[in-house]
Amino acid sequence: MLLLITIRQLADARTFDASPDGVPYSIASALAEAGAGDTVVLADGTYNEAIVTVQGGESGNPLIITGGRDALVNAGDDGKVVYVQHSWVTLEGFSVDGKISDDDEAESYVDKCVFVEGTSTSGDERLEGFVMQDVYVQNCGDECVRLKSFIVGAVISDNVIQDCGVRDFVYGNSGKNGEGIYVGTSSTQWSDGPDECNDNTITGNTITPNGNECVDIKEGSTGTIVEENTCSGQLDEDSGCFGSRGDGNVFRYNTASDCLGVGVRIGGWEVDGHKYGQDNSIYENSFTRAESGGLSFFALPQGKVCGNSCQGGAVRHD
């Protein structure tokens, strides 16, 4: 019976060929029809329209949006180039550029290049099964990739992510926003308790923010594994190449270099008597020229912390 169901699903799967001139489909018209098991294929060229999902896929039967590196999505929709609000969506292969104007000014850049946002603010619904692999992302005003509002089980793998936080770090705006991958929501911005973006995997990415952390996990988000990533070009001495303000996350087998902050910064705010940033594990990472040190802990206790190497820094317990 399972084999028959699988064969039927494969037979029902459709392919929508999108092109920059909209023939036979634009991105929007393809996504208006595509659903579970379907694939939207982006032909090479520059797309002056954003990717905004209309519906998602199903477990084992995702909606796939794919293209080669020369398929460039270069348009903003309400400050985002790619906006995913549905479960079981896969992005693969194409390029995303958040600089949508030739003008040399901060307003030429979108807020977020890839924004995955659930529809719940209280956790009654969760966005599941998001996959992003082998995507090239660059030139974002704020964070390059954001997971927000109860995103669980996402996999972000083998992407190239660079030039994030252009507004603050290039044009000198007042903040320090510019993460490569930002998971969850700061406790200072919660509307209805913790944003539990849990059990995600971030692996094999090459991240050069030229802004803030390569990966930053906020209070209330737990169980995320950050492994085998290559990080460089972090420019905030008060943070780190990687950071966790949440509990119970894992940083392992990563390589980081040329960061103004520490290798990994751990610790978040205290909320309702709980000090966030505990029970994280940090092991077998390599840091070179992390100017503020290897590891910095602002919360205890922690999990497994061993086997990390640092050239040009030290372990700090603050």
C-alpha atoms as a printed R data frame, in Angstrom:
    type eleno elety resid chain resno      x      y       z
1   ATOM     1    CA   MET     A     1  0.000  0.000   0.000
2   ATOM     2    CA   LEU     A     2  2.814  2.430   0.883
3   ATOM     3    CA   LEU     A     3  4.499  1.713  -2.468
4   ATOM     4    CA   LEU     A     4  1.251  2.437  -4.323
5   ATOM     5    CA   ILE     A     5  0.827  5.732  -2.473
6   ATOM     6    CA   THR     A     6  4.428  6.733  -3.267
7   ATOM     7    CA   ILE     A     7  4.007  5.897  -6.961
8   ATOM     8    CA   ARG     A     8  0.796  7.927  -7.088
9   ATOM     9    CA   GLN     A     9  2.497 10.901  -5.432
10  ATOM    10    CA   LEU     A    10  5.341 10.779  -7.956
11  ATOM    11    CA   ALA     A    11  2.891 10.520 -10.830
12  ATOM    12    CA   ASP     A    12  0.959 13.530  -9.550
13  ATOM    13    CA   ALA     A    13  4.068 15.700  -9.066
14  ATOM    14    CA   ARG     A    14  4.247 18.625 -11.463
15  ATOM    15    CA   THR     A    15  7.077 20.839 -12.722
16  ATOM    16    CA   PHE     A    16  6.587 24.557 -13.307
17  ATOM    17    CA   ASP     A    17  9.253 26.202 -15.467
18  ATOM    18    CA   ALA     A    18  9.705 29.840 -14.482
19  ATOM    19    CA   SER     A    19 11.701 32.404 -16.426
20  ATOM    20    CA   PRO     A    20 12.545 36.095 -15.988
21  ATOM    21    CA   ASP     A    21 10.156 37.036 -18.811
22  ATOM    22    CA   GLY     A    22  7.342 35.000 -17.267
23  ATOM    23    CA   VAL     A    23  7.068 32.406 -20.034
24  ATOM    24    CA   PRO     A    24  5.627 29.919 -19.429
25  ATOM    25    CA   TYR     A    25  5.520 30.984 -15.754
26  ATOM    26    CA   SER     A    26  6.698 33.835 -13.597
27  ATOM    27    CA   ILE     A    27  7.750 32.962 -10.062
28  ATOM    28    CA   ALA     A    28  4.458 34.281  -8.710
29  ATOM    29    CA   SER     A    29  2.255 32.436 -11.191
30  ATOM    30    CA   ALA     A    30  4.165 29.188 -10.616
31  ATOM    31    CA   LEU     A    31  3.832 29.464  -6.841
32  ATOM    32    CA   ALA     A    32  0.132 30.244  -7.182
33  ATOM    33    CA   GLU     A    33 -0.366 26.741  -8.609
34  ATOM    34    CA   ALA     A    34  2.460 24.641  -7.154
35  ATOM    35    CA   GLY     A    35  1.879 22.567  -4.039
36  ATOM    36    CA   ALA     A    36  3.002 19.395  -2.290
37  ATOM    37    CA   GLY     A    37  5.359 17.320  -4.416
38  ATOM    38    CA   ASP     A    38  5.685 19.964  -7.121
39  ATOM    39    CA   THR     A    39  8.878 21.634  -8.329
40  ATOM    40    CA   VAL     A    40  9.315 25.209  -9.499
41  ATOM    41    CA   VAL     A    41 12.416 25.430 -11.709
42  ATOM    42    CA   LEU     A    42 14.025 28.848 -12.138
43  ATOM    43    CA   ALA     A    43 15.725 29.291 -15.503
44  ATOM    44    CA   ASP     A    44 18.932 31.324 -15.618
45  ATOM    45    CA   GLY     A    45 18.561 35.086 -15.609
46  ATOM    46    CA   THR     A    46 17.668 37.919 -13.242
47  ATOM    47    CA   TYR     A    47 14.216 37.875 -11.665
48  ATOM    48    CA   ASN     A    48 12.742 41.241 -10.765
49  ATOM    49    CA   GLU     A    49 10.198 39.629  -8.481
50  ATOM    50    CA   ALA     A    50 10.456 38.148  -5.013
51  ATOM    51    CA   ILE     A    51  9.741 34.575  -3.957
52  ATOM    52    CA   VAL     A    52  6.680 34.554  -1.689
53  ATOM    53    CA   THR     A    53  5.129 31.186  -0.901
54  ATOM    54    CA   VAL     A    54  1.383 30.757  -1.309
55  ATOM    55    CA   GLN     A    55  1.179 27.194  -0.023
56  ATOM    56    CA   GLY     A    56  3.625 24.573   1.165
57  ATOM    57    CA   GLY     A    57  4.224 20.873   0.816
58  ATOM    58    CA   GLU     A    58  3.736 17.876   3.051
59  ATOM    59    CA   SER     A    59  6.021 15.628   5.070
60  ATOM    60    CA   GLY     A    60  7.943 13.513   2.558
61  ATOM    61    CA   ASN     A    61  6.431 15.507  -0.292
62  ATOM    62    CA   PRO     A    62  7.847 19.055  -0.169
63  ATOM    63    CA   LEU     A    63  7.330 21.969  -2.496
64  ATOM    64    CA   ILE     A    64 10.723 22.499  -4.159
65  ATOM    65    CA   ILE     A    65 11.982 25.785  -5.602
66  ATOM    66    CA   THR     A    66 15.213 25.149  -7.479
67  ATOM    67    CA   GLY     A    67 17.551 26.701 -10.010
68  ATOM    68    CA   GLY     A    68 21.172 27.063 -11.008
69  ATOM    69    CA   ARG     A    69 23.558 29.629  -9.607
70  ATOM    70    CA   ASP     A    70 22.840 31.927 -12.576
71  ATOM    71    CA   ALA     A    71 19.174 32.130 -11.630
72  ATOM    72    CA   LEU     A    72 19.287 35.365  -9.613
73  ATOM    73    CA   VAL     A    73 16.345 36.566  -7.548
74  ATOM    74    CA   ASN     A    74 16.859 40.297  -7.099
75  ATOM    75    CA   ALA     A    75 13.694 42.042  -5.939
76  ATOM    76    CA   GLY     A    76 12.092 42.956  -2.650
77  ATOM    77    CA   ASP     A    77  8.585 42.311  -1.353
78  ATOM    78    CA   ASP     A    78  7.940 44.239   1.862
79  ATOM    79    CA   GLY     A    79 11.659 44.151   2.668
80  ATOM    80    CA   LYS     A    80 12.308 40.511   1.763
81  ATOM    81    CA   VAL     A    81 13.657 38.736  -1.321
82  ATOM    82    CA   VAL     A    82 12.484 35.267  -0.257
83  ATOM    83    CA   TYR     A    83  9.548 34.944   2.144
84  ATOM    84    CA   VAL     A    84  8.466 31.474   3.298
85  ATOM    85    CA   GLN     A    85  5.408 31.143   5.547
86  ATOM    86    CA   HIS     A    86  4.494 27.520   4.865
87  ATOM    87    CA   SER     A    87  5.794 24.127   5.992
88  ATOM    88    CA   TRP     A    88  7.738 21.649   3.882
89  ATOM    89    CA   VAL     A    89  9.349 24.074   1.448
90  ATOM    90    CA   THR     A    90 12.790 23.423  -0.056
91  ATOM    91    CA   LEU     A    91 15.015 26.091  -1.630
92  ATOM    92    CA   GLU     A    92 18.007 24.904  -3.611
93  ATOM    93    CA   GLY     A    93 20.703 26.045  -5.982
94  ATOM    94    CA   PHE     A    94 19.761 29.581  -7.024
95  ATOM    95    CA   SER     A    95 21.117 33.005  -6.017
96  ATOM    96    CA   VAL     A    96 19.588 35.759  -3.899
97  ATOM    97    CA   ASP     A    97 20.793 39.376  -3.964
98  ATOM    98    CA   GLY     A    98 19.293 41.925  -1.597
99  ATOM    99    CA   LYS     A    99 20.656 45.022  -3.335
100 ATOM   100    CA   ILE     A   100 17.653 46.046  -5.393
101 ATOM   101    CA   SER     A   101 18.788 49.487  -6.538
102 ATOM   102    CA   ASP     A   102 21.979 50.843  -8.071
103 ATOM   103    CA   ASP     A   103 21.937 53.800  -5.679
104 ATOM   104    CA   ASP     A   104 24.773 53.936  -3.151
105 ATOM   105    CA   GLU     A   105 22.603 54.220  -0.043
106 ATOM   106    CA   ALA     A   106 21.302 52.058   2.776
107 ATOM   107    CA   GLU     A   107 17.777 52.097   1.355
108 ATOM   108    CA   SER     A   108 19.013 50.179  -1.698
109 ATOM   109    CA   TYR     A   109 19.086 46.982   0.380
110 ATOM   110    CA   VAL     A   110 16.195 44.821   1.580
111 ATOM   111    CA   ASP     A   111 15.847 44.083   5.296
112 ATOM   112    CA   LYS     A   112 16.148 40.300   5.034
113 ATOM   113    CA   CYS     A   113 17.247 38.220   2.077
114 ATOM   114    CA   VAL     A   114 15.621 34.939   3.179
115 ATOM   115    CA   PHE     A   115 12.899 35.188   5.829
116 ATOM   116    CA   VAL     A   116 11.186 32.044   7.124
117 ATOM   117    CA   GLU     A   117  8.344 33.077   9.417
118 ATOM   118    CA   GLY     A   118  5.650 30.996  11.025
119 ATOM   119    CA   THR     A   119  2.146 32.338  11.431
120 ATOM   120    CA   SER     A   120  1.889 31.723  15.186
121 ATOM   121    CA   THR     A   121  3.115 33.993  17.966
122 ATOM   122    CA   SER     A   122  2.216 31.554  20.750
123 ATOM   123    CA   GLY     A   123  3.380 28.181  19.434
124 ATOM   124    CA   ASP     A   124 -0.043 26.704  18.691
125 ATOM   125    CA   GLU     A   125  1.183 26.154  15.127
126 ATOM   126    CA   ARG     A   126  4.719 25.415  13.979
127 ATOM   127    CA   LEU     A   127  6.389 25.731  10.618
128 ATOM   128    CA   GLU     A   128  8.135 22.437   9.852
129 ATOM   129    CA   GLY     A   129 10.401 20.913   7.245
130 ATOM   130    CA   PHE     A   130 12.076 23.985   5.756
131 ATOM   131    CA   VAL     A   131 15.219 23.120   3.780
132 ATOM   132    CA   MET     A   132 17.683 25.552   2.225
133 ATOM   133    CA   GLN     A   133 20.673 24.059   0.447
134 ATOM   134    CA   ASP     A   134 23.344 25.278  -1.953
135 ATOM   135    CA   VAL     A   135 21.837 28.778  -2.194
136 ATOM   136    CA   TYR     A   136 24.031 31.855  -2.685
137 ATOM   137    CA   VAL     A   137 22.887 34.837  -0.593
138 ATOM   138    CA   GLN     A   138 24.427 38.310  -0.495
139 ATOM   139    CA   ASN     A   139 23.862 42.021   0.120
140 ATOM   140    CA   CYS     A   140 21.297 42.249   2.890
141 ATOM   141    CA   GLY     A   141 20.415 45.331   4.888
142 ATOM   142    CA   ASP     A   142 19.928 43.403   8.133
143 ATOM   143    CA   GLU     A   143 20.218 39.635   8.664
144 ATOM   144    CA   CYS     A   144 20.783 37.457   5.607
145 ATOM   145    CA   VAL     A   145 18.729 34.437   6.739
146 ATOM   146    CA   ARG     A   146 16.118 34.598   9.513
147 ATOM   147    CA   LEU     A   147 14.062 31.863  11.185
148 ATOM   148    CA   LYS     A   148 11.243 33.363  13.262
149 ATOM   149    CA   SER     A   149  8.030 32.283  14.990
150 ATOM   150    CA   PHE     A   150  8.269 28.607  15.868
151 ATOM   151    CA   ILE     A   151 10.365 27.175  13.054
152 ATOM   152    CA   VAL     A   152 11.228 23.556  13.892
153 ATOM   153    CA   GLY     A   153 13.320 20.917  12.163
154 ATOM   154    CA   ALA     A   154 14.744 23.234   9.508
155 ATOM   155    CA   VAL     A   155 17.932 22.259   7.670
156 ATOM   156    CA   ILE     A   156 20.195 25.009   6.318
157 ATOM   157    CA   SER     A   157 23.124 23.356   4.560
158 ATOM   158    CA   ASP     A   158 25.946 24.020   2.118
159 ATOM   159    CA   ASN     A   159 24.988 27.610   1.340
160 ATOM   160    CA   VAL     A   160 27.237 30.598   0.690
161 ATOM   161    CA   ILE     A   161 26.123 33.640   2.692
162 ATOM   162    CA   GLN     A   162 27.902 36.998   2.674
163 ATOM   163    CA   ASP     A   163 27.607 40.753   3.179
164 ATOM   164    CA   CYS     A   164 24.903 41.022   5.820
165 ATOM   165    CA   GLY     A   165 24.040 44.052   7.940
166 ATOM   166    CA   VAL     A   166 25.009 46.511   5.248
167 ATOM   167    CA   ARG     A   167 22.911 49.286   6.788
168 ATOM   168    CA   ASP     A   168 24.693 49.193  10.142
169 ATOM   169    CA   PHE     A   169 28.158 47.987   9.193
170 ATOM   170    CA   VAL     A   170 28.667 49.812   5.880
171 ATOM   171    CA   TYR     A   171 26.431 52.870   6.118
172 ATOM   172    CA   GLY     A   172 26.877 53.412   9.850
173 ATOM   173    CA   ASN     A   173 23.325 53.131  11.100
174 ATOM   174    CA   SER     A   174 23.017 52.944  14.874
175 ATOM   175    CA   GLY     A   175 22.491 49.195  15.399
176 ATOM   176    CA   LYS     A   176 24.568 46.032  15.168
177 ATOM   177    CA   ASN     A   177 22.179 43.947  13.099
178 ATOM   178    CA   GLY     A   178 23.893 41.827  10.475
179 ATOM   179    CA   GLU     A   179 23.788 38.110  11.265
180 ATOM   180    CA   GLY     A   180 24.436 35.495   8.613
181 ATOM   181    CA   ILE     A   181 21.801 33.167  10.087
182 ATOM   182    CA   TYR     A   182 19.534 34.411  12.899
183 ATOM   183    CA   VAL     A   183 17.430 31.844  14.777
184 ATOM   184    CA   GLY     A   184 14.482 32.874  16.952
185 ATOM   185    CA   THR     A   185 13.634 36.204  18.551
186 ATOM   186    CA   SER     A   186 15.393 38.211  21.245
187 ATOM   187    CA   SER     A   187 13.573 38.102  24.582
188 ATOM   188    CA   THR     A   188 13.402 41.890  24.425
189 ATOM   189    CA   GLN     A   189 11.076 41.511  21.424
190 ATOM   190    CA   TRP     A   190  8.768 38.691  22.578
191 ATOM   191    CA   SER     A   191  5.054 39.411  22.264
192 ATOM   192    CA   ASP     A   192  3.660 36.236  23.863
193 ATOM   193    CA   GLY     A   193  6.528 34.342  25.498
194 ATOM   194    CA   PRO     A   194  9.552 32.594  23.983
195 ATOM   195    CA   ASP     A   195  9.881 32.090  20.247
196 ATOM   196    CA   GLU     A   196 10.764 28.389  20.282
197 ATOM   197    CA   CYS     A   197 12.636 27.833  17.031
198 ATOM   198    CA   ASN     A   198 13.866 24.384  18.023
199 ATOM   199    CA   ASP     A   199 15.776 21.380  16.701
200 ATOM   200    CA   ASN     A   200 17.153 22.984  13.559
201 ATOM   201    CA   THR     A   201 20.373 22.001  11.783
202 ATOM   202    CA   ILE     A   202 22.848 24.501  10.330
203 ATOM   203    CA   THR     A   203 25.667 22.650   8.593
204 ATOM   204    CA   GLY     A   204 28.334 23.001   5.936
205 ATOM   205    CA   ASN     A   205 27.727 26.667   5.178
206 ATOM   206    CA   THR     A   206 30.358 29.233   4.213
207 ATOM   207    CA   ILE     A   207 29.375 32.468   5.942
208 ATOM   208    CA   THR     A   208 31.131 35.833   5.647
209 ATOM   209    CA   PRO     A   209 28.732 38.382   7.122
210 ATOM   210    CA   ASN     A   210 31.067 41.365   7.135
211 ATOM   211    CA   GLY     A   211 28.605 42.283   9.851
212 ATOM   212    CA   ASN     A   212 27.729 40.370  12.994
213 ATOM   213    CA   GLU     A   213 27.557 36.693  14.005
214 ATOM   214    CA   CYS     A   214 27.714 33.981  11.388
215 ATOM   215    CA   VAL     A   215 25.036 32.147  13.396
216 ATOM   216    CA   ASP     A   216 23.119 33.626  16.333
217 ATOM   217    CA   ILE     A   217 20.505 31.715  18.364
218 ATOM   218    CA   LYS     A   218 18.215 33.734  20.604
219 ATOM   219    CA   GLU     A   219 16.630 33.124  24.014
220 ATOM   220    CA   GLY     A   220 13.934 30.462  23.999
221 ATOM   221    CA   SER     A   221 15.319 28.551  21.016
222 ATOM   222    CA   THR     A   222 16.910 25.202  21.827
223 ATOM   223    CA   GLY     A   223 18.193 21.999  20.276
224 ATOM   224    CA   THR     A   224 19.809 23.545  17.203
225 ATOM   225    CA   ILE     A   225 23.001 21.926  15.904
226 ATOM   226    CA   VAL     A   226 25.551 24.247  14.294
227 ATOM   227    CA   GLU     A   227 28.278 22.121  12.731
228 ATOM   228    CA   GLU     A   228 30.977 22.068  10.052
229 ATOM   229    CA   ASN     A   229 30.449 25.678   9.029
230 ATOM   230    CA   THR     A   230 33.187 28.047   7.870
231 ATOM   231    CA   CYS     A   231 32.864 31.548   9.315
232 ATOM   232    CA   SER     A   232 34.878 34.721   8.768
233 ATOM   233    CA   GLY     A   233 34.421 38.471   8.666
234 ATOM   234    CA   GLN     A   234 32.509 39.109  11.909
235 ATOM   235    CA   LEU     A   235 32.898 42.785  12.835
236 ATOM   236    CA   ASP     A   236 31.417 43.338  16.316
237 ATOM   237    CA   GLU     A   237 33.893 43.030  19.173
238 ATOM   238    CA   ASP     A   238 31.061 42.658  21.703
239 ATOM   239    CA   SER     A   239 29.654 39.456  20.178
240 ATOM   240    CA   GLY     A   240 31.255 36.496  18.410
241 ATOM   241    CA   CYS     A   241 31.712 34.449  15.290
242 ATOM   242    CA   PHE     A   242 28.893 32.298  16.682
243 ATOM   243    CA   GLY     A   243 26.491 32.989  19.531
244 ATOM   244    CA   SER     A   244 23.816 31.334  21.623
245 ATOM   245    CA   ARG     A   245 21.516 33.188  23.975
246 ATOM   246    CA   GLY     A   246 19.317 30.094  24.069
247 ATOM   247    CA   ASP     A   247 19.673 26.876  26.053
248 ATOM   248    CA   GLY     A   248 20.832 23.467  24.917
249 ATOM   249    CA   ASN     A   249 22.304 24.248  21.511
250 ATOM   250    CA   VAL     A   250 25.395 22.602  20.000
251 ATOM   251    CA   PHE     A   251 28.373 24.174  18.202
252 ATOM   252    CA   ARG     A   252 30.805 21.571  16.881
253 ATOM   253    CA   TYR     A   253 33.397 21.064  14.142
254 ATOM   254    CA   ASN     A   254 33.169 24.682  12.961
255 ATOM   255    CA   THR     A   255 36.064 26.759  11.635
256 ATOM   256    CA   ALA     A   256 36.136 30.503  12.226
257 ATOM   257    CA   SER     A   257 38.707 33.173  11.469
258 ATOM   258    CA   ASP     A   258 39.160 36.934  11.371
259 ATOM   259    CA   CYS     A   259 36.420 37.870  13.811
260 ATOM   260    CA   LEU     A   260 36.548 40.959  16.009
261 ATOM   261    CA   GLY     A   261 34.523 39.196  18.697
262 ATOM   262    CA   VAL     A   262 35.127 35.859  20.406
263 ATOM   263    CA   GLY     A   263 34.861 32.482  18.724
264 ATOM   264    CA   VAL     A   264 31.594 31.577  20.481
265 ATOM   265    CA   ARG     A   265 29.659 33.879  22.792
266 ATOM   266    CA   ILE     A   266 27.250 32.156  25.189
267 ATOM   267    CA   GLY     A   267 24.619 33.754  27.421
268 ATOM   268    CA   GLY     A   268 21.345 35.643  27.224
269 ATOM   269    CA   TRP     A   269 19.000 37.774  29.277
270 ATOM   270    CA   GLU     A   270 17.278 36.711  32.483
271 ATOM   271    CA   VAL     A   271 13.514 36.387  32.015
272 ATOM   272    CA   ASP     A   272 11.050 35.446  34.777
273 ATOM   273    CA   GLY     A   273 13.903 34.216  36.960
274 ATOM   274    CA   HIS     A   274 15.562 32.075  34.291
275 ATOM   275    CA   LYS     A   275 18.989 33.025  32.999
276 ATOM   276    CA   TYR     A   276 19.054 32.027  29.343
277 ATOM   277    CA   GLY     A   277 22.116 30.614  27.637
278 ATOM   278    CA   GLN     A   278 22.711 27.483  29.738
279 ATOM   279    CA   ASP     A   279 23.577 23.881  28.840
280 ATOM   280    CA   ASN     A   280 25.104 24.603  25.449
281 ATOM   281    CA   SER     A   281 27.813 22.315  24.081
282 ATOM   282    CA   ILE     A   282 30.853 23.707  22.272
283 ATOM   283    CA   TYR     A   283 33.440 21.214  21.112
284 ATOM   284    CA   GLU     A   284 36.034 20.490  18.430
285 ATOM   285    CA   ASN     A   285 35.854 23.972  16.920
286 ATOM   286    CA   SER     A   286 38.837 25.854  15.502
287 ATOM   287    CA   PHE     A   287 39.260 29.620  15.877
288 ATOM   288    CA   THR     A   288 41.984 31.693  14.248
289 ATOM   289    CA   ARG     A   289 42.387 35.406  14.874
290 ATOM   290    CA   ALA     A   290 39.269 35.716  17.013
291 ATOM   291    CA   GLU     A   291 40.398 39.062  18.344
292 ATOM   292    CA   SER     A   292 38.432 39.006  21.623
293 ATOM   293    CA   GLY     A   293 39.220 35.416  22.577
294 ATOM   294    CA   GLY     A   294 38.068 31.883  21.933
295 ATOM   295    CA   LEU     A   295 35.028 31.363  24.155
296 ATOM   296    CA   SER     A   296 33.020 33.735  26.323
297 ATOM   297    CA   PHE     A   297 30.429 32.564  28.863
298 ATOM   298    CA   PHE     A   298 27.830 34.876  30.389
299 ATOM   299    CA   ALA     A   299 25.730 32.004  31.760
300 ATOM   300    CA   LEU     A   300 26.468 28.758  33.594
301 ATOM   301    CA   PRO     A   301 26.275 25.776  33.717
302 ATOM   302    CA   GLN     A   302 27.152 24.593  30.234
303 ATOM   303    CA   GLY     A   303 27.239 21.217  28.545
304 ATOM   304    CA   LYS     A   304 30.202 19.597  26.830
305 ATOM   305    CA   VAL     A   305 32.982 22.128  26.287
306 ATOM   306    CA   CYS     A   306 36.238 20.571  25.091
307 ATOM   307    CA   GLY     A   307 38.617 20.110  22.198
308 ATOM   308    CA   ASN     A   308 38.386 23.670  20.913
309 ATOM   309    CA   SER     A   309 41.506 25.307  19.505
310 ATOM   310    CA   CYS     A   310 42.223 29.006  19.365
311 ATOM   311    CA   GLN     A   311 45.154 30.847  17.866
312 ATOM   312    CA   GLY     A   312 45.427 34.396  19.078
313 ATOM   313    CA   GLY     A   313 42.755 34.298  21.804
314 ATOM   314    CA   ALA     A   314 41.859 32.922  25.220
315 ATOM   315    CA   VAL     A   315 38.908 31.431  27.077
316 ATOM   316    CA   ARG     A   316 36.974 34.047  29.042
317 ATOM   317    CA   HIS     A   317 34.469 33.411  31.846
318 ATOM   318    CA   ASP     A   318 32.578 36.671  32.491
